[in-house]
Amino acid sequence: MRANLLGVVAVLGAATLIAGCGEKANGKTPDSKAETAAIPVEVRTPLRGEMLAVYAGTASLEADQEAAVVAKVGGEVRSLHVEEGMTVRAGQVLARLDGDQLRLETDKANATLARLDRDYKRNVELHQKGMLSPGAVDNLKFEVDAARAAYELARLQLSYTEIRAPIDGVVSERRIKVGNMLKPNDELFRVTDLKPLLAYVHVPERELGRLKPGQSAQVNVDAAPGQPFPGRVARLSPVVDPATATFKVTVEVDDPTERLKPGMFARIGIVYERREGALQIPRNAIVDEEGQPTVFIVDQGKALQRPIGVGLSNAGYVEVVSGLGGAEQVVVVGQGALKTGNPVRVVSLETAQAAR
């Protein structure tokens, strides 16, 4: 039985040897297909167009001007003339207080002034006739001036019963109701000027040389997805905060639709450099080769790795300043497994313009 088993093993070994010799005779090995199979890749042709260098930051929107409206005199709220959300002009009446007592005091001061003024004029006539000394006339003149000042003060106090808007804007808060008793300095309203809205972006000091007043900006908020709002750099702080190593950049936001409101969280991109006709490729096409940026291009059906020089980058695209002419097929998917000379098969060909 053992002799039979040894005979079977010998037969199988001889068959395997013959099969292997046949494959070698045909020029085939088990690994030859893997070595010659083309690697599928996606390619794109570079794009020439404007390239922007953008500093991105975040901030909450704030109103440029906001004023708290306070009571200057005490009294009962008799009427309200505005509500939250209403647009008002500077000097517009927002509410009226009870002014009966102040009105009576004004009338009293006016009567006193009229009496003293009449007496003064009579004494001037007597002085001109030599019947009254100059000192008596001067004393009465002082009394008239004091009475006039008291009358003007009473009129001013009475005018404070009309609560007026200090600035143009929108009534953002109302804190009183009809019938409320107020004391001086009680806060009654808050008026906010929504034009313009500002964003204060705190920027690292290394960017100080790049940002300047007048540069354009783009503002995006979650409340209006897909609708960017234009802005511009209004001013830069001349000092750097030593605690954070940042300086403050004030961005003025233009919102003709009035959809933006103070307090909204905003993502802000400040354009600090523009280049026309820049050659651009997707960022993910770049392969780092020991610190040297490179790309793979398709040349006669094979991969060719080529070093490039890069410049500005924005929105997932990178400017190529050297190494490409613009007509190459740049590999954007599949380049991680490539080496120079590998056969490749293009499965998707797009232009960068269409991709963007």
SVG drawing of the C-alpha trace seen along z (x, -y; Angstrom):
<svg xmlns="http://www.w3.org/2000/svg" viewBox="-51 -163 64 165">
<polyline fill="none" stroke="black" stroke-width="0.4" points="0.0,0.0 2.8,-2.3 4.4,-1.6 1.1,-2.6 1.0,-6.0 4.5,-6.8 3.6,-6.2 0.7,-8.6 2.9,-11.4 5.4,-10.8 2.8,-11.1 1.4,-14.4 4.8,-15.9 5.7,-15.1 2.4,-16.7 3.1,-19.9 6.6,-20.1 5.3,-19.6 2.6,-22.3 5.1,-24.8 7.4,-24.2 4.5,-24.8 3.8,-28.2 7.4,-29.2 7.5,-28.1 4.5,-30.4 6.3,-33.3 3.7,-33.5 4.2,-33.6 1.6,-34.0 2.7,-37.6 3.0,-38.8 -0.7,-40.0 -0.4,-42.1 2.8,-43.7 1.3,-44.6 -2.3,-45.5 -3.1,-49.2 -4.0,-51.2 -7.3,-53.0 -7.0,-56.8 -9.1,-60.0 -7.4,-63.0 -8.2,-66.6 -6.7,-69.3 -5.5,-72.4 -7.5,-75.6 -6.4,-79.1 -8.3,-81.8 -8.3,-84.3 -6.7,-83.0 -7.5,-84.6 -5.5,-84.5 -8.0,-84.6 -7.6,-84.9 -10.5,-83.0 -11.8,-83.9 -14.9,-83.9 -16.7,-86.6 -20.1,-87.6 -21.8,-90.5 -22.3,-93.7 -24.0,-97.0 -21.8,-100.0 -24.1,-102.2 -26.5,-101.2 -28.0,-103.5 -29.9,-102.9 -32.8,-105.4 -33.2,-106.4 -35.7,-108.5 -34.3,-112.0 -37.3,-112.8 -39.6,-110.6 -43.3,-110.1 -46.0,-107.8 -45.9,-106.4 -49.0,-107.8 -48.5,-106.5 -46.2,-104.4 -45.7,-105.3 -43.3,-102.5 -42.8,-98.8 -39.8,-96.5 -38.7,-96.1 -39.9,-99.5 -37.5,-101.9 -37.1,-105.3 -35.3,-108.5 -33.2,-110.6 -35.5,-112.9 -38.7,-110.8 -41.0,-110.5 -41.0,-107.0 -43.3,-107.5 -44.8,-110.2 -44.8,-110.6 -47.1,-112.4 -46.0,-116.0 -48.7,-117.8 -46.5,-118.9 -43.7,-120.0 -46.1,-121.9 -47.4,-123.8 -43.9,-124.6 -43.1,-125.9 -46.1,-128.1 -45.1,-129.5 -41.6,-130.2 -43.0,-132.0 -45.2,-134.2 -42.4,-135.1 -40.2,-136.0 -43.0,-138.2 -43.5,-140.1 -39.8,-140.7 -39.3,-141.7 -42.1,-144.3 -40.7,-145.7 -37.2,-145.9 -38.5,-147.9 -40.4,-150.3 -37.2,-150.8 -35.2,-151.5 -37.6,-154.4 -37.3,-155.8 -33.6,-155.6 -33.6,-157.5 -35.6,-160.2 -33.1,-160.3 -35.5,-158.9 -33.7,-155.6 -30.1,-154.7 -28.1,-152.6 -27.5,-149.9 -31.2,-149.3 -31.7,-148.8 -28.7,-146.4 -30.0,-144.3 -33.4,-143.9 -31.6,-142.9 -29.9,-140.1 -33.2,-138.9 -34.7,-138.9 -31.7,-136.8 -32.2,-134.3 -35.9,-134.1 -35.3,-133.5 -32.8,-130.7 -35.4,-129.1 -38.0,-129.3 -35.8,-127.7 -34.8,-124.9 -38.5,-124.2 -39.2,-124.1 -36.3,-121.7 -37.6,-119.4 -41.0,-119.4 -39.6,-118.5 -38.0,-115.4 -41.5,-113.9 -41.4,-113.2 -39.0,-110.2 -37.2,-110.6 -34.8,-108.4 -31.2,-109.5 -30.1,-108.0 -31.5,-106.6 -32.1,-102.9 -34.4,-100.1 -36.1,-99.7 -34.4,-96.5 -35.8,-96.4 -38.8,-97.9 -38.7,-97.7 -41.8,-99.8 -45.6,-99.5 -48.3,-102.1 -48.9,-102.9 -45.4,-102.2 -43.9,-104.7 -40.4,-105.7 -37.5,-107.2 -34.7,-109.2 -32.1,-107.0 -34.5,-104.0 -33.7,-102.3 -36.8,-102.5 -35.8,-101.4 -32.7,-100.3 -32.2,-101.6 -29.8,-99.8 -28.4,-101.1 -28.1,-98.1 -26.2,-99.9 -23.5,-99.0 -23.0,-95.8 -19.5,-95.1 -17.4,-92.0 -14.4,-92.2 -11.9,-89.5 -8.9,-88.8 -6.0,-87.9 -2.6,-86.4 0.2,-89.0 2.0,-87.1 -0.8,-88.3 -0.3,-92.0 1.7,-92.8 -0.9,-91.2 -4.2,-92.9 -5.0,-96.5 -8.0,-98.8 -10.2,-98.6 -9.6,-95.0 -12.7,-93.1 -14.3,-90.4 -17.0,-87.8 -19.3,-87.0 -21.4,-83.8 -23.9,-83.1 -25.8,-80.0 -29.1,-81.8 -28.6,-82.5 -26.8,-79.4 -25.4,-79.7 -25.9,-83.5 -22.5,-85.3 -22.6,-89.0 -20.0,-91.4 -17.8,-93.4 -14.6,-95.3 -11.9,-95.9 -12.8,-99.2 -9.8,-99.5 -7.0,-97.7 -6.0,-98.0 -2.5,-99.6 -1.6,-97.4 -1.1,-93.7 -2.6,-92.1 0.3,-90.6 -1.9,-88.0 -3.2,-86.5 -0.6,-87.7 -3.5,-89.0 -4.7,-92.3 -8.3,-93.4 -9.5,-93.8 -12.9,-95.5 -14.9,-94.3 -17.9,-96.3 -20.7,-94.2 -23.0,-95.3 -26.5,-93.9 -29.1,-95.6 -31.6,-92.7 -31.4,-93.4 -31.3,-89.7 -28.3,-90.0 -28.8,-90.8 -26.4,-91.7 -25.3,-88.6 -25.2,-86.3 -22.2,-84.0 -20.3,-84.8 -17.5,-83.1 -15.4,-85.8 -12.9,-85.6 -10.6,-88.6 -9.1,-88.7 -5.5,-90.0 -4.1,-89.1 -5.4,-88.4 -3.7,-86.9 -5.2,-86.8 -4.6,-83.9 -3.2,-81.7 -2.7,-78.0 -4.6,-75.9 -5.0,-72.3 -7.0,-70.5 -5.1,-70.4 -5.7,-66.6 -3.6,-66.0 -0.4,-67.0 1.9,-64.3 4.5,-65.3 7.9,-63.8 10.2,-64.5 9.1,-68.1 8.9,-68.6 5.3,-69.0 4.8,-66.7 2.0,-65.5 1.5,-62.5 0.6,-63.2 -0.5,-60.7 2.0,-60.5 1.4,-58.0 -0.6,-55.7 2.0,-55.7 2.4,-57.6 5.0,-60.3 5.8,-62.0 6.8,-65.6 7.9,-68.2 6.0,-71.5 6.2,-74.9 3.1,-76.1 1.8,-79.6 -1.5,-80.7 -4.2,-78.3 -7.9,-78.8 -11.2,-76.7 -9.4,-73.4 -7.3,-74.6 -3.6,-75.4 -1.7,-77.7 1.1,-76.1 3.9,-78.5 6.3,-76.0 6.4,-72.4 3.2,-72.3 2.3,-74.0 -1.5,-73.7 -2.4,-71.0 -1.3,-68.0 -3.7,-65.3 -3.1,-65.5 -4.0,-62.5 -6.4,-63.5 -7.6,-60.0 -5.4,-57.0 -2.0,-58.8 -1.2,-57.4 -0.4,-54.0 1.5,-55.2 5.2,-55.2 6.8,-56.6 6.4,-54.2 3.3,-52.4 0.7,-51.8 -2.5,-53.7 -6.0,-53.6 -8.0,-56.9 -11.5,-56.2 -12.7,-59.8 -11.5,-63.0 -12.7,-66.4 -11.6,-69.9 -10.9,-71.9 -13.4,-74.5 -16.2,-72.0 -15.2,-70.7 -15.4,-74.1"/>
</svg>
